[in-house]
Every structure is written in C-alpha cells, then in structure tokens.
Amino acid sequence: MDKGYFDFRKITEQQDELDFKNKVPCPNCKKPIPQDATMCLYCGEEVYFHKKPKWFVWTAIIAIIVFIIFALGGF
C-alpha cells in the first residue's frame, strides 16, 4: 500500500472546552451532561440546549411590528 494513500491533515481548530460545573440531564438517556454540549457523552445522541441569540429575537419582533404597520396601512 502506498504511503500517500491516506491524506492525513493536522487539525488546526481549537477544541471547545465544556463547562462540567453546569450540568443538565440528557433529553435521551437522562444522564448529566454539560449544558453547552452538542452531543451526549453517554448515549452519543445530538442534544439541542442552545437558545437563539438575543439579537435574533429582537430582529424578529421588530420585523413583525413593521409588517403589521404596513399591513394596516400605517405608511
């Protein structure tokens, strides 16, 4: 087998540090995992604890208000 067959690359990304002080139960297996984890360390399922950023929520609220004003013929 040729040595160049496998194209190994060095990982240059910084690993995320998980906060093991703040744990929440996994929605699948109910074992405690860090609240900022994206995957359960026990069952391997993906978990979604992340909330939408505040700017996203405010942008949506403003867009809805502007839409209602235009729909009612305010401008």
N, C-alpha and C positions, 0 to 999 in steps of 0.2 A: 504494500500500500504506500502511496506517495505521501511524503511528509506534508506537502502543501494541500492535501485533500480537504482537511478541516480548516476553515477560516476562523481562527480564534481572534477575538478582539478584546483588548483590555477595557474594562468598564471604567468610564470616566465620570459617571454620575455619582453624586454624594448620596449615601444611603440616608433615608429618613429615620430619625430617632423616634421611637414610640414612647408615649408617656404611660409608663406602667403604674404610676401613682393613681391615676384616674381610670378605673375600670368600669365597664358596663357588661351586662350579660349578652352573649351572642344570641341573635334572634333565632338561630337554628338549633344549636346544641345547649344553649343557656349557660355555658361556662364563661367565667370572667375573662374579658379581653380588653386591651387598651381602647379608650373611646375614639382615638384617632386612627385605629387600624382599618384597613380596607379589605382585609381577609382574616377569617378566624384562624387563630394559631392551632386550634384543636381539630375542627372538622374540615377546614380548608374552604369553606363557602365564603363568597363575597358578602360583605356587610356594608350597609349604607347608613351611616350615622351623620353624615355631613349635611349641614344646613346650607341654604342658599346665602350668599353674601348679602349684607345689608344694602349695598348699592343696587343690587338686582331687584330686591323687594321694592325699594323706593322708586326705581325707574318704572317698574310695572304699575305701581299705584299712580304715578304721575301720568303715564300713558293712558290708563283707564279714565282718569279725570278729564284729560284733554279730549279723548274720544267721546265722552258723554257730553261735554260742552259743544263740540262740533255737531254731534247727533241732534242736540236740542236746538241747534241754530243760533247759538250764542255769538258766533262771529260771522 
